[in-house]
Amino acid sequence: MVSFAALTLGEGVPIYLQIVRYLRSGIAAGTVRDGDEMPSRRVLSARLGVNPNTVQKAYRILEEM
């Protein structure tokens, strides 16, 4: 499963974009590979302390890419 332990949420950039950027940089670095399991939106939102809709928006953007 993809780990979000290194994701530190900052201010000034919407949270959903920070999630997208984190995953895209992980893909580019090779730490996130095709077939890796993603946490559910509820699990990730609980880990990050954000609204599940925020995670859903990030996942939707990534699916569209």
Secondary structure, DSSP 4 states (H G I P E B T S, - for coil): ----TT----SSS-HHHHHHHHHHHHHHHTSS-TTPPPPPHHHHHHHHTS-HHHHHHHHHHHHH-
